[in-house]
Amino acid sequence: MSLVKILPALLLLLLACIASAQQSPGPEEKPNVYLQNDRPKNAKESNTRTIQGTVKDSSDNPQSEAIVQLKDLKTSKIVDFVTKDDGKFIFGDLPMDINYELAAKHGDLSAPVKKVSIYDTRKNVILNFQLSAAKQ
């Protein structure tokens, strides 16, 4: 056979190979690059904080039913929280851009006021109060 007779058959075979190579991959062949943006989006960082802690008496025992007052220094709004049996309190979802004052009391007992500043960047602030008799 001469090269002239085989050449058209070779060209057809070469074109068939090129066409099959250009087809999309089958289910068993997965591409290395994805054009879709299926990556999980970064959750936006919360701009709120939580202030929590424990109120204890002078003997270091948790004080149930003590009142913890949270004062928003921007609006002067005060929120009260009555402690549970374990003496714990929690204030959540507080904006980071507001200064706060916290006070604890139970009957004639009280604790010094504590402050949380806008410059305190902690998301979870823990404040513990020790109740004592008010000084006269």
Summary of the structure (lengths in Angstrom):
residues: 136
radius of gyration: 35.2
end to end distance: 121.4
largest distance: 121.4
contacts: 291
relative contact order: 0.19
helix: 14%
strand: 35%
